[in-house]
Amino acid sequence: MDIIKEELQFEESLKQRLEFICEFSKVTPTFINGSIRKIDKTNISYIEPHRVIIKDITFLVFNYSNDVYISNLVNKIHLSELEEYLKKI
């Protein structure tokens, strides 16, 4: 069984929005590209979200989404609420 991993690139407008929010909040983000993992000769695949590390907290984001997940896929906020969240921590 072979697992094929293909790296995904950040959607440019999403990355710009995140950089703008972080700049306004005076924090420095670290961006890590997500990936698609497929099991060869099957229709099974997994989309690993992009990771943005801010203040030692990992945020998960997907291209073309307005939601930001905090540490895991259970806790989510809207991208527009990220600045307020960063100010609280």
Buried (B, 14 or more C-beta within 10 A) or exposed (E): EEEEEEEBEBBEEBBEBBBEBBEEBEEEBEEEEBBEBBEEEEEEEEEBBBBBEBEEEBBBBBBEBEEBBBEEEEEBBEBEEBEEBBEEE
